[in-house]
Amino acid sequence: MLQYVEASEQDLDRMLDVYNHYIENTSILFNDRPVSLEEFSTRVYIKHNIYKTFLIQQDNEFCGFCFLTRFRKKRAYDKTAEVGIYLRPEFTRKGLGQEIVTFLEAIARKQGIEVILASISGENVVSQSLFRKLGYEQCAHYKRVAEKFGRKMDLVDFQKIL
């Protein structure tokens, strides 16, 4: 069973380590270099009234983090959030994704969020499969919009109306 703890400023370093691992070693994130702590702190919300970031723990061990973040910075989009899940590599492919997404959906409902979006690298077929399995519909497919590791990559968006 996973435990979720709302993230604090003191957690940013270890969350950033996980995030930068994916930047440096995978095509899941399209950044071409690691991000700084300052830049990262603008991407996740700490102690926000609506958008939440959580540490994920299993048996008191830090597994990674997940969050709901603002879709766009306009009031018209206040009932929509984007989801993000980043697990330490040793915790991937262990079937944790479904529980984490279900948890985030419950938080979203509690916060008055009505639509959740997930933007996923075209190469990340595992995450695409997870979101499809959980009832998310593909709503966009941007072809060859990113380049990383010398490859052109797609971005696929999914959405679920809660």
N, C-alpha and C positions, 0 to 999 in steps of 0.2 A: 504494500500500500504506500502510495506517495503522500508526502506532506508538502504543503505550500505555505510559504512565509512571505508576507509582503516585504519587498526589497527595501533597503535603506541605502543612504549614501555610502556607508561602510562596505556595502556589497558590490559596489561598482567595479572594483579591481578584478575580483574573481569572475564576475560576469563578462567583463571585457576580455579576459583571457580566453574564455570559451568563444566569444564572438570573433576575436582576431584569429583563433585557430581556423575557423571556417573561412575567413577571408584568405588566409595564407595557403590553405591546403585543399580547398574545394571550390566547386563552381556554384555552391548554394548562395553565396553572396557575391555581388559583382564588383565590390571594391577592389582596387588594384594594389592597395597597400593597407597595412593595419591602421585602425583609427585610434586617435588619442583618447584619453580619459575624458577630456573636455568635450570633444565631439560626441563620444558615446553617451555622455550624460544628457545630451540634447535629444537623443533618439529613444530613450526609455523614460518613463514617467515614474518619479519617486514621490509618494505621498500626494498624488493628484486626486481630486475629488471623484473623477470618473474613470480615467485611464489608469490601469494598475499594472505593476510589474511584480512578479513573484519568483522567489527562489524555489527550486524543486529539490526535495530531499527524499531520500529513501534510507531508512534505518540511520537517520541523522547524518548521512553522507550527502554532500552537495552533488547533485546530478546535473544541474544546469539551471536555466531560467526560462520563463515564459512571460508574455505580456499582451495587453491590449493597448494599442496606441491610436492616436488621432489619425483619421484617414486624410483629411485636408483641413487646413486652418481657416475654415469658414463655418459660421454657425449653421448653415444649411446642412452640413454633414455631421452635426453633433450626435446623431443617433446611429452613426456608422463607425466601426472601429476596424483596424487591421490587427491581425494576430501574428505573433512570432513565438517560435519555440526553438531553443538552442540547448542541446544536451552535450555534456562532455562525451567524447567519442566512445568511451567504454560503456556508456548507457544507451547508445543508439541500437536500433534493430532488436529491441527487447520487448516490443509491444507496449511501450509507455505512452505513445502518441495519442491513442484514443482516449485514455483517461485524462491526459493533459488538456486536450481540446474540449472534452466534456466539461472539465472544471472551468475553463475559460468562458465557455458558453453560459454556464450558470452565473459567473461573475458579470458577464455582459448583461444578462437579463436583469440582474439585481441593480445594475447601474443605469438601466433604461436604454441600453443599446439594442437596436432592432435588427441591424445587419452587420455581419462579420465578413471581412474580406481576407483572403490569403493570397499573396503574390509569391509565386514559386518558380524557381529556375526551371527551364525546360528540361534540364538534365536531371533534376531531382524527382525521378519517377516514384520513389518511395513516398515522399510527402504528397505528391499528386494523388497517388492511390489512397493514402490515408484520408485525405479530405473528401475524395469521391465517396469512399466507404461510409463517411459520416454525414452524407447528405448534402455536401457542398456541390454547387453546379459551376462548371466552367463558364465564365462570363466574358473572358477575353483571352486572346492568344497573340502576343506580340512577337513576330518572327524576326530573328537575327538583330535584336535591338541592343544587345550587349556583346562585349568581346572580353574574353579572359583566357589566359593560358594559350593565346594564339587561335582561339576558336570563337566563332560567332555563335551566340546563344539566344534562345527564346526565353520569354517571360510569360508565364501562364497565371491568370487570375481566376480565383474561385470565390464564390460568395454563398452565404447561407442567410436566409431571412429567418430570424428567430420567432 
